[in-house]
Amino acid sequence: MKRNDDDHIATCVGKALENYFQQLEGEKPAAVYAMVIKSVERPMLEVVLKQAGGNQTLAAEILGINRNTLRKKLLDHKLID
């Protein structure tokens, strides 16, 4: 992956967070970490699994995580039964 791709992803997340805080209009934010992880993790899993042709072992390799960990995340996000 090129450095520009890393920067682009980080910039997108940063802008989304800035927008989130602006929309709070003074309300206290809560559970921001969990919100960001949940928001980013599902589309990441969907795209990687698609790129792997549905092969969970290959998807786990691409993500750099254990296949069982991937399977748990896929179940948590209801991407598999």
mmCIF file of the N, C-alpha and C atoms, coordinates in Angstrom:
data_MODEL
# 
_entry.id   MODEL 
# 
loop_
_atom_site.group_PDB 
_atom_site.id 
_atom_site.type_symbol 
_atom_site.label_atom_id 
_atom_site.label_alt_id 
_atom_site.label_comp_id 
_atom_site.label_asym_id 
_atom_site.label_entity_id 
_atom_site.label_seq_id 
_atom_site.pdbx_PDB_ins_code 
_atom_site.Cartn_x 
_atom_site.Cartn_y 
_atom_site.Cartn_z 
_atom_site.occupancy 
_atom_site.B_iso_or_equiv 
_atom_site.pdbx_formal_charge 
_atom_site.auth_seq_id 
_atom_site.auth_comp_id 
_atom_site.auth_asym_id 
_atom_site.auth_atom_id 
_atom_site.pdbx_PDB_model_num 
ATOM 1   N N  . MET A 1 1  ? 0.828   -1.175  0.000  1.00 0.00 ? 1  MET A N  1 
ATOM 2   C CA . MET A 1 1  ? 0.000   0.000   0.000  1.00 0.00 ? 1  MET A CA 1 
ATOM 3   C C  . MET A 1 1  ? 0.873   1.238   0.000  1.00 0.00 ? 1  MET A C  1 
ATOM 4   N N  . LYS A 1 2  ? 0.465   2.184   -0.783 1.00 0.00 ? 2  LYS A N  1 
ATOM 5   C CA . LYS A 1 2  ? 1.217   3.426   -0.869 1.00 0.00 ? 2  LYS A CA 1 
ATOM 6   C C  . LYS A 1 2  ? 0.931   4.304   0.347  1.00 0.00 ? 2  LYS A C  1 
ATOM 7   N N  . ARG A 1 3  ? 1.894   5.124   0.692  1.00 0.00 ? 3  ARG A N  1 
ATOM 8   C CA . ARG A 1 3  ? 1.733   6.048   1.820  1.00 0.00 ? 3  ARG A CA 1 
ATOM 9   C C  . ARG A 1 3  ? 0.532   6.970   1.615  1.00 0.00 ? 3  ARG A C  1 
ATOM 10  N N  . ASN A 1 4  ? 0.270   7.381   0.384  1.00 0.00 ? 4  ASN A N  1 
ATOM 11  C CA . ASN A 1 4  ? -0.861  8.256   0.099  1.00 0.00 ? 4  ASN A CA 1 
ATOM 12  C C  . ASN A 1 4  ? -2.188  7.616   0.478  1.00 0.00 ? 4  ASN A C  1 
ATOM 13  N N  . ASP A 1 5  ? -2.307  6.281   0.307  1.00 0.00 ? 5  ASP A N  1 
ATOM 14  C CA . ASP A 1 5  ? -3.521  5.569   0.685  1.00 0.00 ? 5  ASP A CA 1 
ATOM 15  C C  . ASP A 1 5  ? -3.726  5.628   2.192  1.00 0.00 ? 5  ASP A C  1 
ATOM 16  N N  . ASP A 1 6  ? -2.649  5.425   2.957  1.00 0.00 ? 6  ASP A N  1 
ATOM 17  C CA . ASP A 1 6  ? -2.726  5.519   4.414  1.00 0.00 ? 6  ASP A CA 1 
ATOM 18  C C  . ASP A 1 6  ? -3.184  6.911   4.822  1.00 0.00 ? 6  ASP A C  1 
ATOM 19  N N  . ASP A 1 7  ? -2.589  7.925   4.206  1.00 0.00 ? 7  ASP A N  1 
ATOM 20  C CA . ASP A 1 7  ? -2.937  9.310   4.510  1.00 0.00 ? 7  ASP A CA 1 
ATOM 21  C C  . ASP A 1 7  ? -4.393  9.595   4.160  1.00 0.00 ? 7  ASP A C  1 
ATOM 22  N N  . HIS A 1 8  ? -4.841  9.062   3.035  1.00 0.00 ? 8  HIS A N  1 
ATOM 23  C CA . HIS A 1 8  ? -6.212  9.305   2.595  1.00 0.00 ? 8  HIS A CA 1 
ATOM 24  C C  . HIS A 1 8  ? -7.213  8.719   3.588  1.00 0.00 ? 8  HIS A C  1 
ATOM 25  N N  . ILE A 1 9  ? -6.986  7.505   4.020  1.00 0.00 ? 9  ILE A N  1 
ATOM 26  C CA . ILE A 1 9  ? -7.878  6.864   4.988  1.00 0.00 ? 9  ILE A CA 1 
ATOM 27  C C  . ILE A 1 9  ? -7.890  7.656   6.290  1.00 0.00 ? 9  ILE A C  1 
ATOM 28  N N  . ALA A 1 10 ? -6.715  8.029   6.769  1.00 0.00 ? 10 ALA A N  1 
ATOM 29  C CA . ALA A 1 10 ? -6.616  8.801   8.008  1.00 0.00 ? 10 ALA A CA 1 
ATOM 30  C C  . ALA A 1 10 ? -7.315  10.149  7.863  1.00 0.00 ? 10 ALA A C  1 
ATOM 31  N N  . THR A 1 11 ? -7.160  10.794  6.718  1.00 0.00 ? 11 THR A N  1 
ATOM 32  C CA . THR A 1 11 ? -7.808  12.083  6.472  1.00 0.00 ? 11 THR A CA 1 
ATOM 33  C C  . THR A 1 11 ? -9.331  11.944  6.476  1.00 0.00 ? 11 THR A C  1 
ATOM 34  N N  . CYS A 1 12 ? -9.829  10.891  5.851  1.00 0.00 ? 12 CYS A N  1 
ATOM 35  C CA . CYS A 1 12 ? -11.277 10.657  5.819  1.00 0.00 ? 12 CYS A CA 1 
ATOM 36  C C  . CYS A 1 12 ? -11.834 10.445  7.224  1.00 0.00 ? 12 CYS A C  1 
ATOM 37  N N  . VAL A 1 13 ? -11.150 9.644   8.007  1.00 0.00 ? 13 VAL A N  1 
ATOM 38  C CA . VAL A 1 13 ? -11.596 9.393   9.381  1.00 0.00 ? 13 VAL A CA 1 
ATOM 39  C C  . VAL A 1 13 ? -11.522 10.684  10.198 1.00 0.00 ? 13 VAL A C  1 
ATOM 40  N N  . GLY A 1 14 ? -10.440 11.423  10.036 1.00 0.00 ? 14 GLY A N  1 
ATOM 41  C CA . GLY A 1 14 ? -10.285 12.684  10.756 1.00 0.00 ? 14 GLY A CA 1 
ATOM 42  C C  . GLY A 1 14 ? -11.387 13.680  10.425 1.00 0.00 ? 14 GLY A C  1 
ATOM 43  N N  . LYS A 1 15 ? -11.707 13.810  9.150  1.00 0.00 ? 15 LYS A N  1 
ATOM 44  C CA . LYS A 1 15 ? -12.771 14.732  8.732  1.00 0.00 ? 15 LYS A CA 1 
ATOM 45  C C  . LYS A 1 15 ? -14.125 14.284  9.260  1.00 0.00 ? 15 LYS A C  1 
ATOM 46  N N  . ALA A 1 16 ? -14.377 12.989  9.238  1.00 0.00 ? 16 ALA A N  1 
ATOM 47  C CA . ALA A 1 16 ? -15.639 12.468  9.766  1.00 0.00 ? 16 ALA A CA 1 
ATOM 48  C C  . ALA A 1 16 ? -15.758 12.752  11.257 1.00 0.00 ? 16 ALA A C  1 
ATOM 49  N N  . LEU A 1 17 ? -14.655 12.609  11.985 1.00 0.00 ? 17 LEU A N  1 
ATOM 50  C CA . LEU A 1 17 ? -14.682 12.898  13.418 1.00 0.00 ? 17 LEU A CA 1 
ATOM 51  C C  . LEU A 1 17 ? -14.884 14.385  13.693 1.00 0.00 ? 17 LEU A C  1 
ATOM 52  N N  . GLU A 1 18 ? -14.221 15.222  12.919 1.00 0.00 ? 18 GLU A N  1 
ATOM 53  C CA . GLU A 1 18 ? -14.424 16.662  13.080 1.00 0.00 ? 18 GLU A CA 1 
ATOM 54  C C  . GLU A 1 18 ? -15.892 17.021  12.847 1.00 0.00 ? 18 GLU A C  1 
ATOM 55  N N  . ASN A 1 19 ? -16.486 16.459  11.822 1.00 0.00 ? 19 ASN A N  1 
ATOM 56  C CA . ASN A 1 19 ? -17.896 16.676  11.528 1.00 0.00 ? 19 ASN A CA 1 
ATOM 57  C C  . ASN A 1 19 ? -18.777 16.180  12.678 1.00 0.00 ? 19 ASN A C  1 
ATOM 58  N N  . TYR A 1 20 ? -18.455 15.014  13.208 1.00 0.00 ? 20 TYR A N  1 
ATOM 59  C CA . TYR A 1 20 ? -19.203 14.450  14.337 1.00 0.00 ? 20 TYR A CA 1 
ATOM 60  C C  . TYR A 1 20 ? -19.194 15.408  15.524 1.00 0.00 ? 20 TYR A C  1 
ATOM 61  N N  . PHE A 1 21 ? -18.019 15.921  15.870 1.00 0.00 ? 21 PHE A N  1 
ATOM 62  C CA . PHE A 1 21 ? -17.920 16.823  17.015 1.00 0.00 ? 21 PHE A CA 1 
ATOM 63  C C  . PHE A 1 21 ? -18.647 18.142  16.757 1.00 0.00 ? 21 PHE A C  1 
ATOM 64  N N  . GLN A 1 22 ? -18.618 18.627  15.536 1.00 0.00 ? 22 GLN A N  1 
ATOM 65  C CA . GLN A 1 22 ? -19.344 19.860  15.199 1.00 0.00 ? 22 GLN A CA 1 
ATOM 66  C C  . GLN A 1 22 ? -20.848 19.663  15.346 1.00 0.00 ? 22 GLN A C  1 
ATOM 67  N N  . GLN A 1 23 ? -21.327 18.493  14.959 1.00 0.00 ? 23 GLN A N  1 
ATOM 68  C CA . GLN A 1 23 ? -22.760 18.220  15.017 1.00 0.00 ? 23 GLN A CA 1 
ATOM 69  C C  . GLN A 1 23 ? -23.258 18.016  16.442 1.00 0.00 ? 23 GLN A C  1 
ATOM 70  N N  . LEU A 1 24 ? -22.368 17.780  17.379 1.00 0.00 ? 24 LEU A N  1 
ATOM 71  C CA . LEU A 1 24 ? -22.786 17.602  18.770 1.00 0.00 ? 24 LEU A CA 1 
ATOM 72  C C  . LEU A 1 24 ? -23.350 18.882  19.372 1.00 0.00 ? 24 LEU A C  1 
ATOM 73  N N  . GLU A 1 25 ? -22.913 20.015  18.846 1.00 0.00 ? 25 GLU A N  1 
ATOM 74  C CA . GLU A 1 25 ? -23.378 21.319  19.315 1.00 0.00 ? 25 GLU A CA 1 
ATOM 75  C C  . GLU A 1 25 ? -23.330 21.427  20.834 1.00 0.00 ? 25 GLU A C  1 
ATOM 76  N N  . GLY A 1 26 ? -22.173 21.093  21.407 1.00 0.00 ? 26 GLY A N  1 
ATOM 77  C CA . GLY A 1 26 ? -21.966 21.244  22.843 1.00 0.00 ? 26 GLY A CA 1 
ATOM 78  C C  . GLY A 1 26 ? -22.332 20.042  23.686 1.00 0.00 ? 26 GLY A C  1 
ATOM 79  N N  . GLU A 1 27 ? -23.018 19.069  23.110 1.00 0.00 ? 27 GLU A N  1 
ATOM 80  C CA . GLU A 1 27 ? -23.343 17.863  23.870 1.00 0.00 ? 27 GLU A CA 1 
ATOM 81  C C  . GLU A 1 27 ? -22.071 17.068  24.112 1.00 0.00 ? 27 GLU A C  1 
ATOM 82  N N  . LYS A 1 28 ? -22.060 16.327  25.216 1.00 0.00 ? 28 LYS A N  1 
ATOM 83  C CA . LYS A 1 28 ? -20.878 15.545  25.573 1.00 0.00 ? 28 LYS A CA 1 
ATOM 84  C C  . LYS A 1 28 ? -20.790 14.284  24.700 1.00 0.00 ? 28 LYS A C  1 
ATOM 85  N N  . PRO A 1 29 ? -19.638 14.089  24.049 1.00 0.00 ? 29 PRO A N  1 
ATOM 86  C CA . PRO A 1 29 ? -19.471 12.860  23.238 1.00 0.00 ? 29 PRO A CA 1 
ATOM 87  C C  . PRO A 1 29 ? -19.317 11.645  24.159 1.00 0.00 ? 29 PRO A C  1 
ATOM 88  N N  . ALA A 1 30 ? -19.677 10.496  23.636 1.00 0.00 ? 30 ALA A N  1 
ATOM 89  C CA . ALA A 1 30 ? -19.543 9.264   24.425 1.00 0.00 ? 30 ALA A CA 1 
ATOM 90  C C  . ALA A 1 30 ? -19.134 8.108   23.520 1.00 0.00 ? 30 ALA A C  1 
ATOM 91  N N  . ALA A 1 31 ? -18.277 7.257   24.033 1.00 0.00 ? 31 ALA A N  1 
ATOM 92  C CA . ALA A 1 31 ? -17.866 6.015   23.355 1.00 0.00 ? 31 ALA A CA 1 
ATOM 93  C C  . ALA A 1 31 ? -17.386 6.264   21.919 1.00 0.00 ? 31 ALA A C  1 
ATOM 94  N N  . VAL A 1 32 ? -16.568 7.278   21.734 1.00 0.00 ? 32 VAL A N  1 
ATOM 95  C CA . VAL A 1 32 ? -16.089 7.635   20.401 1.00 0.00 ? 32 VAL A CA 1 
ATOM 96  C C  . VAL A 1 32 ? -15.247 6.512   19.809 1.00 0.00 ? 32 VAL A C  1 
ATOM 97  N N  . TYR A 1 33 ? -14.384 5.912   20.606 1.00 0.00 ? 33 TYR A N  1 
ATOM 98  C CA . TYR A 1 33 ? -13.526 4.835   20.111 1.00 0.00 ? 33 TYR A CA 1 
ATOM 99  C C  . TYR A 1 33 ? -14.369 3.700   19.532 1.00 0.00 ? 33 TYR A C  1 
ATOM 100 N N  . ALA A 1 34 ? -15.340 3.226   20.297 1.00 0.00 ? 34 ALA A N  1 
ATOM 101 C CA . ALA A 1 34 ? -16.182 2.117   19.839 1.00 0.00 ? 34 ALA A CA 1 
ATOM 102 C C  . ALA A 1 34 ? -16.956 2.503   18.582 1.00 0.00 ? 34 ALA A C  1 
ATOM 103 N N  . MET A 1 35 ? -17.427 3.751   18.529 1.00 0.00 ? 35 MET A N  1 
ATOM 104 C CA . MET A 1 35 ? -18.173 4.230   17.371 1.00 0.00 ? 35 MET A CA 1 
ATOM 105 C C  . MET A 1 35 ? -17.308 4.194   16.111 1.00 0.00 ? 35 MET A C  1 
ATOM 106 N N  . VAL A 1 36 ? -16.070 4.674   16.230 1.00 0.00 ? 36 VAL A N  1 
ATOM 107 C CA . VAL A 1 36 ? -15.173 4.714   15.069 1.00 0.00 ? 36 VAL A CA 1 
ATOM 108 C C  . VAL A 1 36 ? -14.816 3.299   14.617 1.00 0.00 ? 36 VAL A C  1 
ATOM 109 N N  . ILE A 1 37 ? -14.450 2.445   15.556 1.00 0.00 ? 37 ILE A N  1 
ATOM 110 C CA . ILE A 1 37 ? -14.080 1.066   15.203 1.00 0.00 ? 37 ILE A CA 1 
ATOM 111 C C  . ILE A 1 37 ? -15.255 0.371   14.513 1.00 0.00 ? 37 ILE A C  1 
ATOM 112 N N  . LYS A 1 38 ? -16.442 0.509   15.084 1.00 0.00 ? 38 LYS A N  1 
ATOM 113 C CA . LYS A 1 38 ? -17.620 -0.131  14.491 1.00 0.00 ? 38 LYS A CA 1 
ATOM 114 C C  . LYS A 1 38 ? -17.891 0.414   13.090 1.00 0.00 ? 38 LYS A C  1 
ATOM 115 N N  . SER A 1 39 ? -17.743 1.713   12.920 1.00 0.00 ? 39 SER A N  1 
ATOM 116 C CA . SER A 1 39 ? -18.011 2.343   11.628 1.00 0.00 ? 39 SER A CA 1 
ATOM 117 C C  . SER A 1 39 ? -17.011 1.957   10.553 1.00 0.00 ? 39 SER A C  1 
ATOM 118 N N  . VAL A 1 40 ? -15.768 1.772   10.940 1.00 0.00 ? 40 VAL A N  1 
ATOM 119 C CA . VAL A 1 40 ? -14.701 1.468   9.979  1.00 0.00 ? 40 VAL A CA 1 
ATOM 120 C C  . VAL A 1 40 ? -14.559 -0.037  9.749  1.00 0.00 ? 40 VAL A C  1 
ATOM 121 N N  . GLU A 1 41 ? -14.772 -0.812  10.788 1.00 0.00 ? 41 GLU A N  1 
ATOM 122 C CA . GLU A 1 41 ? -14.499 -2.251  10.701 1.00 0.00 ? 41 GLU A CA 1 
ATOM 123 C C  . GLU A 1 41 ? -15.423 -2.967  9.720  1.00 0.00 ? 41 GLU A C  1 
ATOM 124 N N  . ARG A 1 42 ? -16.703 -2.696  9.777  1.00 0.00 ? 42 ARG A N  1 
ATOM 125 C CA . ARG A 1 42 ? -17.630 -3.422  8.912  1.00 0.00 ? 42 ARG A CA 1 
ATOM 126 C C  . ARG A 1 42 ? -17.331 -3.223  7.423  1.00 0.00 ? 42 ARG A C  1 
ATOM 127 N N  . PRO A 1 43 ? -17.224 -1.975  6.935  1.00 0.00 ? 43 PRO A N  1 
ATOM 128 C CA . PRO A 1 43 ? -16.923 -1.832  5.507  1.00 0.00 ? 43 PRO A CA 1 
ATOM 129 C C  . PRO A 1 43 ? -15.561 -2.411  5.130  1.00 0.00 ? 43 PRO A C  1 
ATOM 130 N N  . MET A 1 44 ? -14.591 -2.336  6.057  1.00 0.00 ? 44 MET A N  1 
ATOM 131 C CA . MET A 1 44 ? -13.283 -2.924  5.790  1.00 0.00 ? 44 MET A CA 1 
ATOM 132 C C  . MET A 1 44 ? -13.426 -4.439  5.601  1.00 0.00 ? 44 MET A C  1 
ATOM 133 N N  . LEU A 1 45 ? -14.171 -5.080  6.483  1.00 0.00 ? 45 LEU A N  1 
ATOM 134 C CA . LEU A 1 45 ? -14.372 -6.526  6.378  1.00 0.00 ? 45 LEU A CA 1 
ATOM 135 C C  . LEU A 1 45 ? -15.098 -6.886  5.096  1.00 0.00 ? 45 LEU A C  1 
ATOM 136 N N  . GLU A 1 46 ? -16.113 -6.116  4.740  1.00 0.00 ? 46 GLU A N  1 
ATOM 137 C CA . GLU A 1 46 ? -16.877 -6.384  3.515  1.00 0.00 ? 46 GLU A CA 1 
ATOM 138 C C  . GLU A 1 46 ? -15.987 -6.305  2.281  1.00 0.00 ? 46 GLU A C  1 
ATOM 139 N N  . VAL A 1 47 ? -15.194 -5.251  2.193  1.00 0.00 ? 47 VAL A N  1 
ATOM 140 C CA . VAL A 1 47 ? -14.340 -5.054  1.016  1.00 0.00 ? 47 VAL A CA 1 
ATOM 141 C C  . VAL A 1 47 ? -13.259 -6.123  0.931  1.00 0.00 ? 47 VAL A C  1 
ATOM 142 N N  . VAL A 1 48 ? -12.614 -6.405  2.045  1.00 0.00 ? 48 VAL A N  1 
ATOM 143 C CA . VAL A 1 48 ? -11.536 -7.402  2.033  1.00 0.00 ? 48 VAL A CA 1 
ATOM 144 C C  . VAL A 1 48 ? -12.087 -8.785  1.712  1.00 0.00 ? 48 VAL A C  1 
ATOM 145 N N  . LEU A 1 49 ? -13.232 -9.136  2.292  1.00 0.00 ? 49 LEU A N  1 
ATOM 146 C CA . LEU A 1 49 ? -13.824 -10.443 2.002  1.00 0.00 ? 49 LEU A CA 1 
ATOM 147 C C  . LEU A 1 49 ? -14.199 -10.547 0.523  1.00 0.00 ? 49 LEU A C  1 
ATOM 148 N N  . LYS A 1 50 ? -14.708 -9.468  -0.040 1.00 0.00 ? 50 LYS A N  1 
ATOM 149 C CA . LYS A 1 50 ? -15.026 -9.449  -1.471 1.00 0.00 ? 50 LYS A CA 1 
ATOM 150 C C  . LYS A 1 50 ? -13.759 -9.613  -2.302 1.00 0.00 ? 50 LYS A C  1 
ATOM 151 N N  . GLN A 1 51 ? -12.695 -8.889  -1.940 1.00 0.00 ? 51 GLN A N  1 
ATOM 152 C CA . GLN A 1 51 ? -11.420 -8.989  -2.660 1.00 0.00 ? 51 GLN A CA 1 
ATOM 153 C C  . GLN A 1 51 ? -10.844 -10.397 -2.575 1.00 0.00 ? 51 GLN A C  1 
ATOM 154 N N  . ALA A 1 52 ? -11.147 -11.092 -1.480 1.00 0.00 ? 52 ALA A N  1 
ATOM 155 C CA . ALA A 1 52 ? -10.657 -12.459 -1.284 1.00 0.00 ? 52 ALA A CA 1 
ATOM 156 C C  . ALA A 1 52 ? -11.607 -13.483 -1.895 1.00 0.00 ? 52 ALA A C  1 
ATOM 157 N N  . GLY A 1 53 ? -12.608 -13.015 -2.615 1.00 0.00 ? 53 GLY A N  1 
ATOM 158 C CA . GLY A 1 53 ? -13.555 -13.926 -3.256 1.00 0.00 ? 53 GLY A CA 1 
ATOM 159 C C  . GLY A 1 53 ? -14.342 -14.751 -2.257 1.00 0.00 ? 53 GLY A C  1 
ATOM 160 N N  . GLY A 1 54 ? -14.562 -14.200 -1.065 1.00 0.00 ? 54 GLY A N  1 
ATOM 161 C CA . GLY A 1 54 ? -15.305 -14.910 -0.033 1.00 0.00 ? 54 GLY A CA 1 
ATOM 162 C C  . GLY A 1 54 ? -14.466 -15.892 0.769  1.00 0.00 ? 54 GLY A C  1 
ATOM 163 N N  . ASN A 1 55 ? -13.199 -16.028 0.419  1.00 0.00 ? 55 ASN A N  1 
ATOM 164 C CA . ASN A 1 55 ? -12.303 -16.964 1.107  1.00 0.00 ? 55 ASN A CA 1 
ATOM 165 C C  . ASN A 1 55 ? -11.840 -16.341 2.430  1.00 0.00 ? 55 ASN A C  1 
ATOM 166 N N  . GLN A 1 56 ? -12.340 -16.867 3.540  1.00 0.00 ? 56 GLN A N  1 
ATOM 167 C CA . GLN A 1 56 ? -12.040 -16.299 4.852  1.00 0.00 ? 56 GLN A CA 1 
ATOM 168 C C  . GLN A 1 56 ? -10.575 -16.456 5.232  1.00 0.00 ? 56 GLN A C  1 
ATOM 169 N N  . THR A 1 57 ? -9.965  -17.531 4.835  1.00 0.00 ? 57 THR A N  1 
ATOM 170 C CA . THR A 1 57 ? -8.549  -17.731 5.143  1.00 0.00 ? 57 THR A CA 1 
ATOM 171 C C  . THR A 1 57 ? -7.704  -16.668 4.447  1.00 0.00 ? 57 THR A C  1 
ATOM 172 N N  . LEU A 1 58 ? -7.985  -16.429 3.171  1.00 0.00 ? 58 LEU A N  1 
ATOM 173 C CA . LEU A 1 58 ? -7.269  -15.406 2.424  1.00 0.00 ? 58 LEU A CA 1 
ATOM 174 C C  . LEU A 1 58 ? -7.565  -14.018 2.990  1.00 0.00 ? 58 LEU A C  1 
ATOM 175 N N  . ALA A 1 59 ? -8.824  -13.758 3.332  1.00 0.00 ? 59 ALA A N  1 
ATOM 176 C CA . ALA A 1 59 ? -9.198  -12.462 3.901  1.00 0.00 ? 59 ALA A CA 1 
ATOM 177 C C  . ALA A 1 59 ? -8.448  -12.217 5.211  1.00 0.00 ? 59 ALA A C  1 
ATOM 178 N N  . ALA A 1 60 ? -8.334  -13.235 6.038  1.00 0.00 ? 60 ALA A N  1 
ATOM 179 C CA . ALA A 1 60 ? -7.605  -13.116 7.308  1.00 0.00 ? 60 ALA A CA 1 
ATOM 180 C C  . ALA A 1 60 ? -6.141  -12.797 7.041  1.00 0.00 ? 60 ALA A C  1 
ATOM 181 N N  . GLU A 1 61 ? -5.558  -13.443 6.042  1.00 0.00 ? 61 GLU A N  1 
ATOM 182 C CA . GLU A 1 61 ? -4.165  -13.159 5.671  1.00 0.00 ? 61 GLU A CA 1 
ATOM 183 C C  . GLU A 1 61 ? -4.004  -11.706 5.230  1.00 0.00 ? 61 GLU A C  1 
ATOM 184 N N  . ILE A 1 62 ? -4.931  -11.239 4.382  1.00 0.00 ? 62 ILE A N  1 
ATOM 185 C CA . ILE A 1 62 ? -4.872  -9.860  3.897  1.00 0.00 ? 62 ILE A CA 1 
ATOM 186 C C  . ILE A 1 62 ? -4.955  -8.881  5.068  1.00 0.00 ? 62 ILE A C  1 
ATOM 187 N N  . LEU A 1 63 ? -5.828  -9.177  6.023  1.00 0.00 ? 63 LEU A N  1 
ATOM 188 C CA . LEU A 1 63 ? -6.023  -8.304  7.182  1.00 0.00 ? 63 LEU A CA 1 
ATOM 189 C C  . LEU A 1 63 ? -4.898  -8.431  8.217  1.00 0.00 ? 63 LEU A C  1 
ATOM 190 N N  . GLY A 1 64 ? -4.179  -9.551  8.158  1.00 0.00 ? 64 GLY A N  1 
ATOM 191 C CA . GLY A 1 64 ? -3.118  -9.781  9.137  1.00 0.00 ? 64 GLY A CA 1 
ATOM 192 C C  . GLY A 1 64 ? -3.658  -10.215 10.481 1.00 0.00 ? 64 GLY A C  1 
ATOM 193 N N  . ILE A 1 65 ? -4.801  -10.932 10.460 1.00 0.00 ? 65 ILE A N  1 
ATOM 194 C CA . ILE A 1 65 ? -5.390  -11.440 11.697 1.00 0.00 ? 65 ILE A CA 1 
ATOM 195 C C  . ILE A 1 65 ? -5.640  -12.937 11.565 1.00 0.00 ? 65 ILE A C  1 
ATOM 196 N N  . ASN A 1 66 ? -5.884  -13.568 12.684 1.00 0.00 ? 66 ASN A N  1 
ATOM 197 C CA . ASN A 1 66 ? -6.182  -14.997 12.724 1.00 0.00 ? 66 ASN A CA 1 
ATOM 198 C C  . ASN A 1 66 ? -7.542  -15.254 12.081 1.00 0.00 ? 66 ASN A C  1 
ATOM 199 N N  . ARG A 1 67 ? -7.693  -16.371 11.403 1.00 0.00 ? 67 ARG A N  1 
ATOM 200 C CA . ARG A 1 67 ? -8.953  -16.705 10.739 1.00 0.00 ? 67 ARG A CA 1 
ATOM 201 C C  . ARG A 1 67 ? -10.103 -16.773 11.739 1.00 0.00 ? 67 ARG A C  1 
ATOM 202 N N  . ASN A 1 68 ? -9.859  -17.319 12.922 1.00 0.00 ? 68 ASN A N  1 
ATOM 203 C CA . ASN A 1 68 ? -10.915 -17.400 13.937 1.00 0.00 ? 68 ASN A CA 1 
ATOM 204 C C  . ASN A 1 68 ? -11.340 -16.008 14.401 1.00 0.00 ? 68 ASN A C  1 
ATOM 205 N N  . THR A 1 69 ? -10.391 -15.102 14.510 1.00 0.00 ? 69 THR A N  1 
ATOM 206 C CA . THR A 1 69 ? -10.706 -13.717 14.873 1.00 0.00 ? 69 THR A CA 1 
ATOM 207 C C  . THR A 1 69 ? -11.564 -13.079 13.786 1.00 0.00 ? 69 THR A C  1 
ATOM 208 N N  . LEU A 1 70 ? -11.193 -13.314 12.529 1.00 0.00 ? 70 LEU A N  1 
ATOM 209 C CA . LEU A 1 70 ? -11.977 -12.801 11.416 1.00 0.00 ? 70 LEU A CA 1 
ATOM 210 C C  . LEU A 1 70 ? -13.394 -13.358 11.472 1.00 0.00 ? 70 LEU A C  1 
ATOM 211 N N  . ARG A 1 71 ? -13.502 -14.650 11.680 1.00 0.00 ? 71 ARG A N  1 
ATOM 212 C CA . ARG A 1 71 ? -14.822 -15.285 11.717 1.00 0.00 ? 71 ARG A CA 1 
ATOM 213 C C  . ARG A 1 71 ? -15.696 -14.671 12.808 1.00 0.00 ? 71 ARG A C  1 
ATOM 214 N N  . LYS A 1 72 ? -15.116 -14.412 13.976 1.00 0.00 ? 72 LYS A N  1 
ATOM 215 C CA . LYS A 1 72 ? -15.862 -13.794 15.074 1.00 0.00 ? 72 LYS A CA 1 
ATOM 216 C C  . LYS A 1 72 ? -16.334 -12.395 14.675 1.00 0.00 ? 72 LYS A C  1 
ATOM 217 N N  . LYS A 1 73 ? -15.464 -11.632 14.033 1.00 0.00 ? 73 LYS A N  1 
ATOM 218 C CA . LYS A 1 73 ? -15.831 -10.282 13.612 1.00 0.00 ? 73 LYS A CA 1 
ATOM 219 C C  . LYS A 1 73 ? -16.925 -10.325 12.544 1.00 0.00 ? 73 LYS A C  1 
ATOM 220 N N  . LEU A 1 74 ? -16.840 -11.270 11.630 1.00 0.00 ? 74 LEU A N  1 
ATOM 221 C CA . LEU A 1 74 ? -17.862 -11.419 10.601 1.00 0.00 ? 74 LEU A CA 1 
ATOM 222 C C  . LEU A 1 74 ? -19.211 -11.767 11.223 1.00 0.00 ? 74 LEU A C  1 
ATOM 223 N N  . LEU A 1 75 ? -19.196 -12.621 12.227 1.00 0.00 ? 75 LEU A N  1 
ATOM 224 C CA . LEU A 1 75 ? -20.426 -12.984 12.945 1.00 0.00 ? 75 LEU A CA 1 
ATOM 225 C C  . LEU A 1 75 ? -20.965 -11.770 13.719 1.00 0.00 ? 75 LEU A C  1 
ATOM 226 N N  . ASP A 1 76 ? -20.060 -11.049 14.398 1.00 0.00 ? 76 ASP A N  1 
ATOM 227 C CA . ASP A 1 76 ? -20.471 -9.867  15.174 1.00 0.00 ? 76 ASP A CA 1 
ATOM 228 C C  . ASP A 1 76 ? -21.152 -8.832  14.300 1.00 0.00 ? 76 ASP A C  1 
ATOM 229 N N  . HIS A 1 77 ? -20.652 -8.669  13.065 1.00 0.00 ? 77 HIS A N  1 
ATOM 230 C CA . HIS A 1 77 ? -21.216 -7.688  12.137 1.00 0.00 ? 77 HIS A CA 1 
ATOM 231 C C  . HIS A 1 77 ? -22.318 -8.278  11.265 1.00 0.00 ? 77 HIS A C  1 
ATOM 232 N N  . LYS A 1 78 ? -22.681 -9.531  11.558 1.00 0.00 ? 78 LYS A N  1 
ATOM 233 C CA . LYS A 1 78 ? -23.743 -10.238 10.822 1.00 0.00 ? 78 LYS A CA 1 
ATOM 234 C C  . LYS A 1 78 ? -23.460 -10.295 9.321  1.00 0.00 ? 78 LYS A C  1 
ATOM 235 N N  . LEU A 1 79 ? -22.192 -10.491 8.992  1.00 0.00 ? 79 LEU A N  1 
ATOM 236 C CA . LEU A 1 79 ? -21.798 -10.636 7.589  1.00 0.00 ? 79 LEU A CA 1 
ATOM 237 C C  . LEU A 1 79 ? -21.808 -12.090 7.148  1.00 0.00 ? 79 LEU A C  1 
ATOM 238 N N  . ILE A 1 80 ? -21.883 -12.992 8.120  1.00 0.00 ? 80 ILE A N  1 
ATOM 239 C CA . ILE A 1 80 ? -22.037 -14.423 7.848  1.00 0.00 ? 80 ILE A CA 1 
ATOM 240 C C  . ILE A 1 80 ? -23.008 -14.976 8.899  1.00 0.00 ? 80 ILE A C  1 
ATOM 241 N N  . ASP A 1 81 ? -23.539 -16.161 8.607  1.00 0.00 ? 81 ASP A N  1 
ATOM 242 C CA . ASP A 1 81 ? -24.444 -16.823 9.564  1.00 0.00 ? 81 ASP A CA 1 
ATOM 243 C C  . ASP A 1 81 ? -23.690 -17.813 10.399 1.00 0.00 ? 81 ASP A C  1 
# 
